[in-house]
Amino acid sequence: MKKTTSYILLLAAGFWTASCNKEFLQRNPQTDLVPDAYFASPKDLETYSNSFYNVATYATDDINSDNISYYSQAGELDLMLEGGLNATTVGNSGWNDWGRLRSYNYLLDNAYKATGDTALIHHYIGITRFFRAKFYFDKLARYSDVPWYSHVLTNIDSALYAPRSPRALIADSIMADLKYAITFIKPDEGNRTRISKWTALALMSRFGLFEGTFRKYHAELKLQETATPFLEAAVAASQELINSGRFQVYNTGKGAPDYRALFVSGTLAGNPEMIQWYECQQALKVGNNSHAVLGWTWSISNSLVETYLMKDGTPFTSQPGYNKKGFVEVFANRDPRLAETVAYPGFSTTNDDKYYIPKPNLGGFDQLKFYPRDPAQRQGWDANYTSLPVYRYAEVLLNYAEAKAELGSLTQNDLNNSVNKLRARVQMPDLLLANANTIPDPVQAAAYPNVSGGNQGVLLEIRRERRVEMACEGLRLNDLNRWAAAARMEQSQQGMYVPALGPMDITGDGIADIAILATPNDTASLDGLPPAVKQSISRYALKDVNGKENNFYLDNTTSGHISFTRYRDNKRKFVAPQYYYRPISFSEVVLNPNLDQIQGW
């Protein structure tokens, strides 16, 4: 899964790499163009802007968040929480993609030379400003203050050694770019695989909520009094999308299969929930590797599994003995989205009676969301032919509900037009404003202790709904950061519950599938099994034959949730507010000494 994580799933890693950012900010992009001759018409602007789509824009995982219990290659968050992240170890992947920015600014600096259809010229300028806003959103989310470059630089430009620009300037500039994009980009681009006015509104909805809540919950920025305009922008952008009538939650009455179809369909053309989607076609030799989400190098956390409600709308964590339910029990009578996100008992990759057996040494909960169900769609690495959502209407509805709740203006009608449409798709009960605020869920309240006020209960439930609906879509880490939810990241995540050493049925057919053993030789507990079962059962030992611990253990020694020795042996500590930001690599600071580190780095 390493290739996937590095180049496709983490999105903001960037498309261009270089050892010297100054070179990328100076030189002509991709090929040497003659601006006076090239940027002469809207068609030239279109051709040039087509290259902006080279950066992958979809996500299928939440690595570096509490949605993942274990990542075998160790993510950046693990390194940071264990005290191993600093300016010399952080690497350049989040910083050294300034060549993309230069490409955007190159078009913007030369677009005035184009003649012809004025509306088309502004359309492609708007698309370019959308990409620049997205670029800086990614930078702001990671580093907060970063240098703002609005023009192409020359090799003698002093701005090559510019210090960080204040967060307020970056955020305002992002909003300015998005407002231009919303004003001038055409409403639709073909079959919604391209940037449109609606994509820009979706990004404003996302960014406004991000920046508004980040400012509200992060006193260290001293920007709390300026949070409201961003939340209002999120509401306004979301409302415009809602009022347009162009989008709706995909719901044909089938329940869970309608949710599944968003992530495993060969095409998303005509799906009313897609604001923008990524098209994969075998004929075009455009694929993805979404099959790799199942059983490779990470696993879904028990805390995410416990977040899903019961089918009747009550919290799973209110069930007696909820924290000691076995693998099969955990899935009984739950929100249908759980079994669409996590490999459930009896799941088959071949759609027959050959059941998939989760690997408990990866946590016991394997991701199913985005896994192509049709074997014919799984042709090999980067050769799965399922199309994937980039921006979907469901997120906009969640942004709308959360922003209104934070502003104190949320009504039951707002919930009915947002969160409850998502619940209705999977035939879950409505979220009721009065009930949520009367008795806030204590488990949610403990997870987010800085949420308070008259809307505490409903905010907690909207956060639950966001985590459930958008699980594994790449939003969770930014959500935790903007909420200042340090405790969620500091907590060592666990896997499934093991009631005792010995054989276990995890497919729900009454036949043991795996065995958790003290050592490989500790097989006495298997002696009563039928010979065929004993021979086929998958065995996982806590220690090897020499008594050395393997990568996981049970938190009650011979029973309990699967936990990982890495997290036990490496104390996890979140240093706030420092860890809500990332350091700039030491090599970049050497190139530009004016790049001061931020928040204690």
Secondary structure by P-SEA (a helix, b strand, c coil): ccccccccccccccccccccaaaaaccccccccccccccccaaaaaaaaccccccccccccccccccccccccccaaaaaaacccccccccccccccaaaaaaaaaaaaccccccccaaaaaaaaaaaaaaaaaaaaaaaacccccccccccccccccccccccccaaaaaaaaaaaaaaaaacccccccccccccaaaaaaaaaaaaaaaaaaaaaccccccccaaaaaaaaaaaaaaaaaaccccccccccccaaaaaaacccccccccccccbbbbbbccccccccccccccccbbbbaaaaaaccccccccccccccccccccccccccccccccccccccccccccccbbbbbcccccccccccccccccccccccccccbbbbcccaaaaaaaaaaaaaaaccccaaaaaacaaaaaaaaccccccaaaaaacccaaaaaacccccccaaaaaaaaaaaaaaaacccccaaaaaaaacccccccccccccccccccccccccccccccccccccccccccccccaaaaaabbbbbcccccccccccccccccccccccaaaaabbbbbcccccccccccaaaaaacccccccccc
